[in-house]
Every structure is written in structure tokens, then in C-alpha cells.
Amino acid sequence: MSARFTAEQVAWAAGARIAVPGGPFKGVFTDSRTPVKRGLFVALRGPTFDGSDFVAQAVQGGAAGALVPSDAIEKVKPQAARAALLTAPDTGRALGNLAAGWRRQLTGLELVCITGSTGKTSTKELIAEVLAAAGPTLKTEGNLNNEVGVPLTLLRLSEQHRYAAIECGMSHLGEIARLAQWSDPDVGLVTNIAPVHLEGCGSIEGVAHAKGELFHALRDTATAVANADDARVLAQARLSRRKLVTFGAAFGSDVRLISAHHGGPGLRVELEFGGARRMAELKLIGTHNGYNAAAAAAVGVALGLDAEIILRGLANATTPGRRMRPVRMPNGALLIDDCYNANPASTKAALLTLTHLVRGKGRAIAVLGDMLELGHTELDLHRDVGRFAAGAGLSLLVCVGERAKALGEGAQEAGLAAESIEYSTDPAEAVRLVQARVRPEDVVLVKGSRGMKMERLSDALADATGSAGEGQKANPTGGT
């Protein structure tokens, strides 16, 4: 059962004013197209939308009331029928405050917040499985990791939950601090710091400050979990002066990553913690998931979970969404669908996995789309990834998008033959380029930023017809 409130409780927690009495409310929602019966509709406002225009639709769908911007109350009164109405100057901030009030009522809950430049979703999934092995757990679903998604997730918590794994994303400085303040975590984890979101942070130092906001927002009794192999993460954790648990390959890490290698259908990860070496069997591919597993184990250690519970949870984890998802192509080749998102660090990790999977079996083919939101250094970063790709032993590199041209240039500068590099802005053409060369024993990686919609290529390559939407151009406007 999710959060329940009276109108008075909403007003107190959210900093709202009751304009029309009513309630109580069973749950909270922000999308009038998917109403919650007897729920509270929070009318959010943005540059291109105004939720107060949809109060009537929400009420007709069964909402018991609506929280609307203060200046919209007279407009929505005729739409609200007999529903309760509350107002707040900023309904987005009010939603977060309401979620924070609800979270603080759940005194028996242990909550973990996860952020980082790369790996946070995969790590969140591993952490959620570790926690679920110990008791009822709620986790962030999909991409609900922003200033709307995190409050909505918190409002799904109930007294039955013992644990929660909350992913915190960001698009600007101060966002993670706000999400952490609302979530009030018992444990805060930063996976790593890399050149991602440079448009919003300006520099890698700005990214470090933004991610470090999680550590600095922790209450005095909370624990920071930090990557011991990332100097920027470790520095931010130490500056916060919170209790610290570390993970990584470095000697002295509280959870030390000894090795990670592919064995059988998944990944075998050897970890050292609690004075003993232990083998975790994962249903995941990608040696970078060794780090993610170490991070999840460190969270378990921070919460005092037994080693057996931690290992059982790691073994239960599966691949979330389009992250390193193995699919067989019609001719038998192995397709690695990693289309969820892309940045320089995650693309290099995916290329490294491609190299490991191909070793001694076939050829490596990479289809790489633009990496977005990299700021004024984006072309240099694409060239750097291209140089890395040249060392991955690729037989074919297909660069999709305008920025990816720089990726191909970097690969050629580093020694990849020109005849092994192709360029395209048309998904259908990119599919044909791969299909013309792929052999049954090959491994094909497809990766790019979410806005590039690289899943069209993955789906077409996995489908016998090979149709990727003829003539549709890659979309360069999405985020990472």
C-alpha cells in the first residue's frame, strides 16, 4: 500500500494551502492519463506543459483531489467538480517535500541512494537484489531517477518495506543534493566520476562536486560507500566526514575486487570482504559488472548483512533494460544490445567486454552512435573513444550520427584501417552495413546515447527482416 494522506497532512508536509477541502488521498500521481483512484493529482508545470490544464481529466479518472500552482486555482476550480484542491507556489518542490515527509514516517526502513557517472542503474539492480535477499525491498523503476521520479518512488514505500534502493540522476548542480535530502538515505553510494553531463557541470571537477552532493547530504549517522579506485569519489567521501565503506581493486578496500571473468552463461566475480575471499556467480555479462557487484556487496557490508545473503542477492540479479543484453541474430551471431545510454566511460567498458567475448571465437563489430550532453569538448571525447576502439581489435566500426564522425576519425588516427570504418546517419543503412559483413561466429555491439534511438538498429539486426525504419534519421536531441 502506497502513501495515504489527509488534505491537512498534505498541506503540512508539502507546504501547500487547502483551497477546497476534501480527501483523504490514496496515493499520488502526476500523469492524468494514468490516474490513481482516490489519489492526489499533482499538476506539475514546465517550459512546455502545464498540468493544471489536465485537472478535469484527472478527476474524471477518479482522483480525489489535485495540488495545483497557486496562480492556477481560479482556472481549475470549475474543472474539479467535488474534488479537493490544494495550492503551492511550486508544485514540483511540494511533491518532493510531501515525499520527504512520508519517507521520514517509515522509521523501520533502511534506504540506499545510488548515483555516479556510469553504472548506477546496473548497480542499483544488484543492490536491490542484495536487499531483497534480506527482506521486502522497493527499488527505482525505469528512469524515475529525477526530481519527479524520486518523489514518486518514495511515495510508493509502505510500512511493509524493510529496504529501498533509490537511483539518483542529475542534469544540473544541486539536483542530487535535493534528491538526497528528500530520500534521507542510510547509505549513499557513488559508483564513479567521469566526463558525463559536462554541459550542466562545466568540467570534470564540476561533475565530482555534483556527485559528491550525495555524501555531503548524508545525516551524521549514515554511511558513505565509495569507489576506492576513483580518487575524485574518495576525496568527496572523505570531505563529507561520514562513516566510510570502500570497494574496488585497491588493497585495503573494505570489499576488494579480486577478479571478474566470463565463465559459462555469466560472470564469475571473486570478492574479498569480511576476512575471506568469496566467489559470486552473476547472470550478467561485462567485466565492468565486477565493479558493480563489489559496490553492491559494499552496501550490504555497510548495512551489516551476512555474506551469504549478499552472494545470494548478487546471483539473483538480471540485466535491466537494454544494458549489455545478449541476443542471437538470425545468422547465429551474438548481438550485445547496450542501447540504453552512452558516455565515454561506459562505451569504453562495453568495448572491453566486446573484446573479451570475441577472444578466440570470431570477429568484433561495433555500431556506435553519438554520445550526447558532453559540452564543448564533445568532439575530443568522441575522438578519444575512437582511439580506444582502435585497440579493441575491431573488424568493423560503424559510426552513427554527426558527432560519431569524430569517433571514426580517432579510430583511424590510432591505426584502424579506413576500410574497417563506416559512417551513417540513416539507421536502415547502418543495419545493411552490418548485415553485409557479419558472420555467424561474430559478436556485434550496438551502443549510443538514448536520444540516438539505437534500439532501432538492435531490433532490426535481431529481426530476420532487418527493417530499421527506412529514411528515419538519428535524433541528436536526447539526453544521456
N, C-alpha and C positions, 0 to 999 in steps of 0.2 A: 504494500500500500504506500503510495507516494504521499507527499506533504498535504496536510489539511489545515485550513486556516479559517478563522472568522474574519470579517471585514476589519474589525478592530485590531486583530493581530497583524494583518497585512499593513494597516496604516502605521502601526508602531514599528514594525521591523523594516519596512521599505521606506519610511519617511514620506508616506502618502497622506492625502486628505480624503475623507469619505464625503462624496458629493451626493450620492443616493444610497441609503442603507440597503443591506441585503446580505446574502451568503447563508451559510458557510460555503467554502470552496473546497472541492476535492481535486487537487492537482492544479498545475499551471501550464499554459501553453501560449505560444507566440504566433502560430500559423493558423489562421482562421479556416484553412482548407482541411485541417486535421484537428477538429475541436475535441476537447475533453468534456464529457458530460459532467455537469455541475462544477466545471473547472473555472479558473480565473484566466481570462484572456488579457495578456499584456500587450498593448499596442505600441510596438517599437516604431521609431522614426529614424530614417536615414536620408542620405542625399537624394535618393531616387524613389523613396517609398514613404508612406505614412500609414501605419497600422490602424490609426483611428478611422480610416476610410472603410475598414472591414469589421467594425464592431457589430453591425447588424448581422453579417454573415456568421460571426462567431456565436452570437446569441441565438440565432435560428438553429445553429448546430448543437445547442444545448448548454452553452456557457451560462454560469450563474452570475457572472459579473465581468467587468472589464476595468483595467487600470490604464488610463489614457493620459497623454500630455495635458498639462494644466490649461493650455490655451485652446484645447480642443473640446472642452466639456460641453459647451453650448451646442456645438455641431453634433455631438454624439448622443445627447440626451434623447432626441426623437427616435434614434435608431435602437435604443437599448431596451425598449419595452419595459418589463418589470425587473430587469436585471440591476444588480448593484453597480455603482460606478465609483471609482476612486481616481484621484488625480495626483500626478507628481511632475515636477519640472522636467525631469529626465527619467523616462520610464526604463531605459536600459540600466541606469545606475540603480533605480529602485528594484529592478529584477534581481540584480546582484546582491543588494542589501537583504532582500527577502530570503534569498538562498542562503546567505551567510547566517541569518537568524535561525533558519531551520537546521542548518548543519550544527550549530552550537547547542541545539537541544539534544543532539544524539551523543550523549556523553560516553556510551559504551562502544563507540565507533573508533577504529584506527584508520586514518586516511593518509594515502600516499599521493603526492603530487610529482609528476614527471615532466621534465622539459629537456631541451637540448637541441642542437642544430640538426643532428641526424639520429635516426634510430629510436626516437621517442615513442612512436606508435608500436613498433615491434617489441620494444622493451616493456611498454605498458601492458601488452598482451601477455608477456611472460610473467610479469609481476602479478597480474590479475589471476593467472593460473596458480601461482605460488600461494597467493592469499586464499583462493578458493579451496585449495587443499587443506587449509586450516579452518575455514568457516565461510558462511554466506558472504558473498562479495559483489559489489556493484562496480562496473568499470565504464569509462567513457566509450560510447558507441560512435562508430563512423568518425567524422571530423568535427565533432562537437567539442572543440578544444579552445574556443574563443570566449569573448565577453558575453555572448548569448548562450553558447553551448555548455560552458562550465556551470553557470547557474541552473540551467535546465537539468543537467545531470545531477547536481546536488539536490535538487527538488524531487528527484526520483528515489532518494535514500529513504529508508524506513528503519524503525526500531529493530527489525529482524536482521539488518546487515551488521556484520562484525567488522568488515573491511571495505575500503573503497580505493580504486586506482584511478586517479584523475589526471588526464593528459592536459598540459597547458601549452598552447601555441602562442604565437605573438606576431604582430605586424608593426608594432611601434614600441618605443621605450615606455615603461610604466605599466604595460599590459600584464606582464607576468606578476608583478607586484600586486596588482589589483586582484588577479585570479587567486593568488595565494592567500591574500587577506580574506577573501570570501570563503575559501576552502578550509583554512586553518589546519594545515596538514600536521600530522605527527612525524612524517618523514618527507623530506624534499630531496629529489634526485635530479642531477644534471648529467646527462649522458656524455656530452662533449660540446666543444665550441668550435665552429668552423665558419668560413666565409659564406653565410647564408643570411638573407634579409638585410643585405648591405644598404638597400635603398632606404630602409627605415631606421637603420642604426649608424650608417655612415662609414664604419670601419670595423675591423675585427675586434678592436677594443670596445667599441660600442655594443657589439654582439655579446661580448663577455659580460659587460655591465648589465645588459638586458636579461641574459640568462641567470646571472648571479642574483637578480632580484628575488628569485625563489628562496635562496639561502637566507638573504637578509630579512625576508618577511616571516621566517620561522619564529614561533614563540620560543622562549628560553628553554623549555623542556623538550623541544623537538630535536630531531636528528637530521643532519645533512649527510647525504650519500654522494660521494664524489669520485670521478674518474681519476685515479692516481697517475695515469699516463698522460693526462692533459693538464699542462701547467696552469692554463687560464682557469680551468674549472677548480683545480685545487686551491689556487690563490683566492678565488671568490669564496670558497667554502671556509678557508681559514680566516678570512676577513670577517665572516659572519659570527665567529666565536661560538658556534654551536657545537654540540657533540658531533663527532665526525666518524663515519664508517667509509672506508675506501675500497675500491675494486680496480683491477687492472692486472697487467703483466708484471708490473714493477714489484721487486722484492719488498716485503713489508706491507703489501696491500692486505687489508682485512679479508678480502676474498680475492685470491690470486688466480688469474687465468694461466694455466699451465700449457694447454694446447687445445686446438679445435681442428678437427679434420672430418671429412666426409667418410662415413662408413655405413654400408647398407643403404637403407632408404633415407637416412637423415644425417644428422651431425652428432659426433661424439665430442663432448666438451669435458676436459679434465680441469677441475677446480680444486683449490686448496683453501679450506676455511675450517675454523673450529679445531685446529690442530691436526687435521687429516686431509689426505687427498681423496677426492670423490669423483666418480665418473657420471656425468649427466648425459642421457640419451635423448636427443631432441628430434622432433619430426620436422625440422626446418633444414633448409639449405642455406649456404653462405657462411663462410668462416667468420664474418663480422658478427654473426649471431652468437659467437662465443663471448664477445664483449657484452652483448645484450643479456645473455644468460648470467654472466658474472654480476652485472648490475642488479638483475632481479634477485640473485642469491644474496647480494649485499643488503637489499631491502629486507629480505627475510631475516638476515642476521640482525639488522637494526631493530626489528620487531620481536626478536627473541624466539623465532620459530625453530623447531628441530630440523636438523639436516635432512632427515627422511622426508619431511613434509616439503622442504624446498626442492629436493630432487624429484619428488613425485609431481609437483606442480610444473617444473620445467619440462618433464616428459609429456605432460598433457597439452602443451602449447601447440597451436597450429598457426599457419601463415594467415595474417589478416589482409583481406582485400587483395589488391594487385601488388603484393610485395614478394618478390622472388618466388612467384608461383610457377611451378613446373607444369608444362602442358605438352603433350605429344602432337606434333604436326602430322598431317596426313601421310607424309612420306616416311615417318618414323623419327625425324629429327626432334631433338629436345628444345622446346621453346621456354625461355625464362621470362615470364611476364612480370616486369618490375615497373609498371606504368603509373603507380600511384603518385609519384612525385620524383623530383631530381634536384640535386645540387652537386657541386664539385666533389665533396667528400663521399656522398652516397653513390655517386656514379663511379668513382674510383673503386669503392668497395665492391660494387656489382661487377666491374670488370675483373677484379681479382678473383671473385667467385667463378666467373666465366672461365678464367684460366685454369682454376683447379678442376672444374667439371670436365674440361676438354682433355686434360692431360693424358696423352697416350691413346685417345679414343677417336678423335675426329678433329674438325676444324672449328675455330671460334669465329662467330659472326656477331657484330654489334650494330644495332639500329638505335642511334642516339638522337633525341630531339633537343630543342633549345632548353637551357636552364634559365629560368626567369627570376626576376627580383634580385639581381646581383649588382645593381648600381652601375656606376661609371666604369668599373673595372671588368664588366661582364665579358668583353671580348678576350681580355687577357686570361680570365679564368677558363673560358672555353678552350683557348689555345693550350693552357696547362693540362686540362683533361685530355686533350688530343695527344699531347706528348706522352702522357701516361698510357693512353690507349695503344700507342705505337709499341710500347713494351709489353703488351698483353698477348702478343702472338696472334693478332687478328688476321684472318684470311680475307675478311670483307668488313669495311666500316661504312655504314650508310648514315649520312648526316641529314637530319630532317629539320628544316627551318632556317631562317636567316642567320641567327646567331651561331647555329651549328656549323656554318661555313668556316668560322674561325677554329672550331674544333678539328675539322678536317685539315685545315692549314697547319695546325700544331702537330697533328699526327704525321703529316708529310715532312715537315721540318725535322721531326725526330726519327725519320727513316722508314716510315710505312710507305710502300710503293704507291705511286699515283693510281695505278690500275686497280688497287685494292680499296680505293676510296670513291664513294658515290655521293652525290648531293641531290636533294629533292625537297620541294615544299608541298608536294602532292602525295597524300598517303597511299593512294592506289598505285602510283608509280613506285614508291618505296617498297611496297609489297611485291611488285613484279620484279624489282631488282634483286630482292632476296630469293624469291622463288626460282629465278633463273639460275642461281648458283648453289642453293642449299642441297646437301647430300644427306642420306638417312642417318649417318653417324655424327652429324654436326650438332653444335649447340648454338642457339640463337638468343641473344639478349636484346630485349626491347625496353628502353627506358627514356623518360623525358619528363619535364615539368607538367603538372596537371593541366595547365592551360593549353598544352600542345595536343591533348587528347590522343596520346599514343596508343591507348587501348584499341582504337580503330585498327591500327596495324596488327596488334597482337591477335585480336579476334579474327581478322582476315587471314593471318598466317595459320591460325589454328583451324580455320574452316576450309573445307575442300574447295569451296568456290573462290576463295581469295578475294572477295569484294570488300574494299575499304572505303566505299563512298567516293566514287569516281568524281574527280574535279573539286572535291572539298579541300580547301587549304587548311594547313595547320593554323590554330588560333594562338597568336602570340600574346594575348592579353591576360591570361590567367595567372594565378599566384602559385607560389611554391609552398 
